[in-house]
Amino acid sequence: MTPPQEKLPVEWVSNAVIRQYFNQGNYYEKMKSGELVAYRKRNSHPDPPPKGEPFCTHSQILYYYTKEGAPVAVVHQYLRPDGKLGASGLPDPKQLILADRIVSVRTKSKE
């Protein structure tokens, strides 16, 4: 049984480390296959668009859940008007909820 999320210790890691965990866990593939469910938490329209991205690209924060409703990941992605993901072509993980800890990266504050 997984302990409640608020009681799990947080491990702060680099972008490279969290991407390694994300890729090894096949989170994106599981979401695309329907094994995980994505909920769009934020969908904004940056103006001007991010460098190298076409006009009308959306910046999105998605939460990934199991079908039972347990949270497993938080990702950021750029969704282009053609439906493809921008930047690297993959979601950028920001937080993973593992069985024994939460793996997270610090994001720069906009304040």
NORBELCOR-V823132 format. One record per helix or strand. SS is the DSSP state (alpha for helix, beta for strand). FROM is the first residue (numbers start at 0). LEN is the number of residues. If there is no record, write none. Layout:
BEGIN
ss:from:len
SS:FROM:LEN
SS:FROM:LEN
END
This chain:
BEGIN
ss:from:len
alpha:4:3
beta:8:4
alpha:14:10
alpha:26:7
beta:35:9
beta:57:9
beta:70:9
beta:84:1
beta:91:6
beta:100:4
END
